[in-house]
Amino acid sequence: MGRILFFVLLGIAVYAAFRIWRVGRQRRSTAGRGSGGELSEPMIRCAHCGLNVPRSEALADAGHWYCSEAHRRLDHDRR
């Protein structure tokens, strides 16, 4: 009975040590990235529908930003 209890406690200790190691590793990797500056991109609001899209996917026309060519045309025709 004592031997079974020993192995159960050993398993729990190994599991706890593994979890502590994994959580510490995840925290270090996210701390190294900071706020994600180089991975994030500014979001632009579509002048027609209000949808936020990444700046690289947005279309600019006459000082306004759009989420698609169709919304650019619709807003342009409305003016």
SEGU-811888 format. One record per residue (C-alpha): residue number from 0; chain; x, y, z. Coordinates in nm, 3 decimals, always signed. Layout:
(NUM A (X Y Z)) ...
//
This chain:
(0 A (+0.000 +0.000 +0.000)) (1 A (+0.286 +0.237 +0.084)) (2 A (+0.452 +0.172 -0.249)) (3 A (+0.133 +0.265 -0.442)) (4 A (+0.099 +0.585 -0.243)) (5 A (+0.464 +0.670 -0.316)) (6 A (+0.416 +0.634 -0.692)) (7 A (+0.092 +0.833 -0.689)) (8 A (+0.264 +1.117 -0.502)) (9 A (+0.564 +1.095 -0.735)) (10 A (+0.334 +1.122 -1.036)) (11 A (+0.159 +1.425 -0.889)) (12 A (+0.495 +1.591 -0.819)) (13 A (+0.619 +1.527 -1.174)) (14 A (+0.293 +1.662 -1.319)) (15 A (+0.311 +1.977 -1.100)) (16 A (+0.677 +2.036 -1.195)) (17 A (+0.592 +2.000 -1.564)) (18 A (+0.301 +2.248 -1.538)) (19 A (+0.517 +2.503 -1.353)) (20 A (+0.789 +2.470 -1.617)) (21 A (+0.542 +2.505 -1.906)) (22 A (+0.365 +2.809 -1.762)) (23 A (+0.699 +2.979 -1.693)) (24 A (+0.811 +2.912 -2.049)) (25 A (+0.490 +3.057 -2.193)) (26 A (+0.524 +3.370 -1.979)) (27 A (+0.882 +3.423 -2.091)) (28 A (+0.789 +3.386 -2.457)) (29 A (+0.502 +3.636 -2.434)) (30 A (+0.711 +3.879 -2.225)) (31 A (+0.979 +3.874 -2.495)) (32 A (+0.728 +3.984 -2.756)) (33 A (+0.617 +4.284 -2.554)) (34 A (+0.290 +4.426 -2.678)) (35 A (+0.328 +4.258 -3.017)) (36 A (+0.448 +4.579 -3.183)) (37 A (+0.601 +4.425 -3.493)) (38 A (+0.319 +4.171 -3.530)) (39 A (+0.028 +4.413 -3.499)) (40 A (-0.103 +4.644 -3.766)) (41 A (-0.321 +4.955 -3.740)) (42 A (-0.689 +4.902 -3.809)) (43 A (-0.879 +5.134 -4.044)) (44 A (-1.255 +5.203 -4.026)) (45 A (-1.450 +5.177 -4.352)) (46 A (-1.617 +5.511 -4.436)) (47 A (-1.921 +5.329 -4.580)) (48 A (-2.007 +5.047 -4.337)) (49 A (-1.783 +5.112 -4.035)) (50 A (-1.604 +4.775 -4.050)) (51 A (-1.248 +4.777 -3.914)) (52 A (-0.992 +4.620 -4.147)) (53 A (-0.610 +4.601 -4.136)) (54 A (-0.448 +4.898 -4.308)) (55 A (-0.277 +4.670 -4.562)) (56 A (-0.619 +4.545 -4.681)) (57 A (-0.797 +4.883 -4.679)) (58 A (-0.850 +5.095 -4.989)) (59 A (-0.794 +5.473 -4.979)) (60 A (-0.981 +5.728 -5.190)) (61 A (-0.996 +6.106 -5.140)) (62 A (-0.891 +6.088 -4.776)) (63 A (-1.140 +5.810 -4.687)) (64 A (-1.070 +5.442 -4.621)) (65 A (-1.284 +5.150 -4.739)) (66 A (-1.300 +4.778 -4.670)) (67 A (-1.370 +4.681 -5.032)) (68 A (-1.386 +4.819 -5.383)) (69 A (-1.766 +4.786 -5.382)) (70 A (-1.797 +5.007 -5.074)) (71 A (-1.556 +5.258 -5.225)) (72 A (-1.774 +5.282 -5.537)) (73 A (-2.099 +5.299 -5.338)) (74 A (-1.970 +5.579 -5.118)) (75 A (-1.821 +5.762 -5.417)) (76 A (-2.153 +5.745 -5.607)) (77 A (-2.342 +5.873 -5.304)) (78 A (-2.136 +6.195 -5.295)) 
//
